[in-house]
Structures are given as structure tokens and as C-alpha cells.
Amino acid sequence: MALRNIRKYGDEILRKKSRKVDKIDDRIITLLDDMQETMYDSDGVGLAAPQVGILKRMIVIDVGDGIIRLINPSIMSYDGNQVDEEGCLSIPGESKEVNRPYKVKVKALNEDGEDIIIEAEGLLARALCHEIDHLDGILFIDKAVDKNEK
């Protein structure tokens, strides 16, 4: 495993749409390992491949319940809403309130290429939405709510 450089706000790669992973091989597993190590080293709860300069649809998340490593994640359904502060490893020192679904259902592949479905709520739902947004070039500041809009 190796630490990767986290791309910062202003880097054009953060605004690009990531490509689907067609084949899970040793390079993909190594990238997931590196992303996981980089996220933990940076005290983050999630990291998407574009944040380390790779335009692949891959994310890692740990909200305190253990690591989740997803390939080609997509949101199938969502329900409710929650407004809370968010930050991002690519925008250090910045936090804003963002309205996210309270519950989400996400489908993805695990690293063995198996289809999985994750049903999440609260912080995990927020983290999944935040990281999946990265895969489409969307940053949390794009979705920040005005304090008067709550």
C-alpha cells in the first residue's frame, strides 16, 4: 500500500466524470488499498478515486463501522432528508451545511466482482452520497444550503 496525493479544490480532475471499472484486476485492488490507506492517514471518512487523480468509479468509506470498498456504486433509491455540516479532504478547512437524503440504497460491486446492495441511513448515507457525487465531478460546496434556506 502507498499514500497517494489528494487533489485539492481547483484541480480540474475533481470536476470530471469518472469512468466505469470494466475489469477488476490487481491494479484496481492496489488502488483501493492505496485509497484506504490515504483516507485513514488523512483522518477522512471517505475518499473517491478522482480525489487521488484517477477517473475510475471507486470509493472507500469508513464512518466508524469498518471499511467499505465499492466499485461502480450508484444510488438506487433515497428517502427523507438531513441537513448537516460536511467537509472534504479535497477542500481542507472548509465546511458547509448540505441537505442529503436520510436513507439511501446503493448498488455496487465488491472487489470480488460480486453485486452488492447497501442500505444506509444517517452518516453512512451522507458519506455515500458525498463520495458518489465525486464520481460525477460534484463537490459538496455545489450543494451547500444557505443558512436561511433550512
C-alpha positions in Angstrom: 0.0 0.0 0.0 1.1 3.5 -0.6 -0.1 7.0 0.2 -1.5 9.0 -2.7 -1.6 12.7 -3.1 -5.0 14.1 -2.5 -6.1 16.5 -5.3 -7.2 19.9 -3.9 -10.0 22.3 -4.9 -9.2 24.0 -8.2 -7.6 20.8 -9.7 -9.7 20.2 -12.9 -9.8 16.4 -12.4 -12.2 17.0 -9.5 -14.8 18.3 -11.9 -14.6 15.4 -14.4 -16.9 12.4 -14.6 -15.3 9.1 -13.7 -15.4 6.1 -16.0 -16.9 2.7 -15.0 -14.5 0.0 -14.0 -14.8 -2.8 -16.6 -12.3 -5.3 -15.1 -11.3 -5.8 -11.5 -7.6 -6.7 -11.5 -4.6 -6.3 -9.3 -4.2 -2.7 -10.3 -7.8 -1.9 -9.1 -7.3 -3.8 -5.8 -4.0 -1.9 -5.3 -5.8 1.4 -5.9 -8.5 0.5 -3.4 -5.7 -0.4 -0.9 -3.9 2.9 -1.5 -7.2 4.9 -1.3 -8.0 3.3 2.0 -4.5 4.0 3.5 -4.6 7.6 2.2 -8.1 8.1 3.7 -7.0 6.8 7.1 -3.8 8.8 7.0 -5.7 12.0 6.4 -8.4 11.3 9.1 -11.1 11.2 6.5 -14.3 9.1 6.5 -14.4 8.7 2.7 -12.4 9.0 -0.4 -13.2 8.7 -4.1 -10.7 7.8 -6.8 -10.8 11.2 -8.6 -9.5 12.7 -5.3 -6.3 10.8 -5.9 -6.2 11.7 -9.6 -7.8 8.5 -11.0 -11.1 8.9 -13.0 -12.5 5.5 -12.0 -15.8 4.9 -10.3 -14.4 3.7 -7.0 -14.9 4.8 -3.4 -13.8 3.9 0.1 -15.7 4.8 3.3 -15.4 4.2 7.0 -17.8 6.1 9.3 -16.5 4.1 12.3 -18.1 0.7 11.5 -15.3 -0.7 9.3 -14.1 -0.1 5.8 -16.5 -0.2 2.8 -14.8 -0.5 -0.6 -17.1 0.0 -3.6 -16.6 -0.3 -7.4 -19.1 1.4 -9.8 -21.5 2.5 -7.0 -24.8 4.1 -7.9 -27.8 5.2 -5.8 -30.9 3.1 -6.5 -33.3 5.0 -4.2 -33.3 7.5 -1.4 -35.7 8.8 1.2 -36.0 11.6 3.7 -33.6 14.4 4.3 -30.9 15.6 6.7 -29.0 18.9 6.8 -25.6 18.7 8.4 -22.1 20.1 8.1 -19.8 18.4 5.6 -16.1 18.8 4.8 -13.9 17.2 2.2 -10.3 16.1 2.1 -10.0 18.0 -1.3 -11.2 21.2 0.3 -9.3 21.4 3.6 -10.5 23.7 6.3 -13.9 24.3 4.6 -17.2 23.1 5.9 -20.8 23.9 4.8 -24.2 22.6 5.6 -25.6 20.2 2.9 -29.0 18.7 2.5 -28.7 15.0 1.8 -31.1 12.0 1.9 -31.5 10.4 5.3 -31.7 6.9 3.8 -30.1 5.5 0.6 -29.9 2.2 -1.2 -26.7 1.8 -3.2 -25.8 -0.9 -5.6 -22.1 -1.6 -6.4 -19.6 -4.3 -7.0 -17.3 -5.5 -4.2 -13.7 -6.3 -5.0 -14.5 -9.8 -5.9 -16.8 -8.5 -8.7 -20.0 -9.5 -6.9 -23.1 -7.4 -7.0 -23.9 -5.9 -3.5 -26.6 -3.6 -2.2 -26.0 -1.4 0.8 -28.9 0.2 2.7 -27.7 3.1 4.8 -29.0 5.9 6.9 -27.6 8.9 8.7 -23.9 9.5 8.4 -23.2 6.5 6.2 -26.0 7.6 3.8 -24.4 11.1 3.8 -20.9 9.7 3.1 -22.1 7.5 0.3 -23.9 10.4 -1.4 -20.8 12.7 -0.9 -18.4 10.2 -2.4 -20.7 9.1 -5.3 -21.0 12.8 -6.1 -17.2 13.0 -6.5 -17.5 10.4 -9.3 -19.7 12.8 -11.3 -17.5 15.9 -10.7 -19.8 17.3 -8.0 -18.3 18.8 -4.8 -20.2 19.3 -1.5 -19.8 23.1 -1.9 -22.0 22.8 -5.0 -24.8 21.6 -2.8 -24.3 23.8 0.2 -27.5 25.3 1.6 -27.9 28.9 2.5 -28.4 29.2 6.3 -31.7 31.0 5.5 -33.0 28.1 3.4 -33.2 25.5 6.1 
